[in-house]
Amino acid sequence: MVSEQLVREQFAHWETDNPIPFFDSLPDKFTWLVAGAINPLKGVYTSKEQCLEAFGQLMSKLTTPPVCKIIKILVTGDYAVIEMSSKETSKAGKMYDELMCFVVRYEGDSLVEIRMYADTAVEKEIFDETS
């Protein structure tokens, strides 16, 4: 059973200007699904390298890393749901406010499955305007 404290500590990296430690905390074997029919990053990632590459694609479209804020964490058994807001400015100068939700599964203290639901229209617009 995972604790809210563990989840909060791991996802707290998103509330800094350097979320890379979050990716570093992932185990060697995990699955990350980015959902959304029109999300440019949609797909399933199974390595840190793949996740960092996808994250890097998004970062290349922004002036700085997104500023995220954890809104709510709900934990039950080995699962947690993390609701976050994010503010980012595209290189084209447009400010975006985004909500996202992570549904995650732990095995012990290891995060082994991530399902990310984001505002895909916002992410598509960021990619479209800065291509």
VENJOBEL-V303341 format. One record per backbone hydrogen bond with DSSP energy under -0.5 kcal/mol. NH is the residue of the N-H (numbers start at 1). CO is the residue of the C=O. E is the energy in kcal/mol with one decimal. If there is no record, write none. Layout:
BEGIN
nh->(NH:NH)
co->(CO:CO)
e->(E:E)
END
This chain:
BEGIN
nh->(2:7:8:9:10:11:12:13:14:15:16:21:22:23:24:25:26:27:30:30:31:32:33:34:34:35:35:39:42:43:45:51:52:53:54:55:56:57:58:59:60:61:62:63:67:68:68:69:71:72:74:76:79:80:81:82:83:83:84:85:86:87:88:90:91:93:96:98:98:100:101:102:103:104:104:105:106:107:108:110:112:112:113:114:115:116:117:117:118:119:120:122:123:124:125:126:127:128:129:130:131)
co->(77:3:4:5:6:7:8:10:11:12:13:18:19:19:20:21:23:111:28:46:112:45:114:32:43:33:116:36:39:34:32:47:48:49:50:51:52:53:54:55:56:58:59:89:87:14:66:85:83:83:81:79:76:104:74:102:72:81:100:69:98:67:96:94:61:90:88:86:96:84:117:82:115:80:102:113:78:110:106:107:105:110:105:31:103:33:101:115:116:99:118:119:119:120:121:122:123:124:125:126:128)
e->(-2.1:-1.9:-3.0:-2.5:-2.4:-2.7:-1.3:-0.8:-1.8:-1.8:-1.4:-0.7:-1.6:-0.9:-2.3:-1.5:-1.3:-0.7:-0.6:-0.5:-1.7:-2.8:-3.2:-0.6:-2.9:-0.7:-2.5:-0.8:-2.0:-1.9:-3.1:-2.1:-3.0:-2.2:-2.4:-2.9:-2.4:-1.7:-1.7:-2.7:-2.0:-1.7:-1.3:-2.7:-2.6:-1.2:-0.8:-2.2:-3.2:-1.4:-2.5:-2.6:-2.3:-2.1:-2.8:-2.7:-2.8:-0.5:-2.7:-2.4:-2.6:-1.9:-2.1:-2.7:-2.5:-2.3:-3.3:-3.0:-0.5:-2.8:-2.9:-2.6:-2.7:-3.0:-0.6:-2.4:-3.2:-2.6:-0.5:-2.0:-2.2:-0.8:-1.6:-2.8:-2.0:-3.2:-3.1:-0.5:-0.5:-0.6:-1.6:-0.5:-1.9:-2.7:-2.3:-2.3:-2.0:-2.9:-2.6:-1.0:-0.7)
END
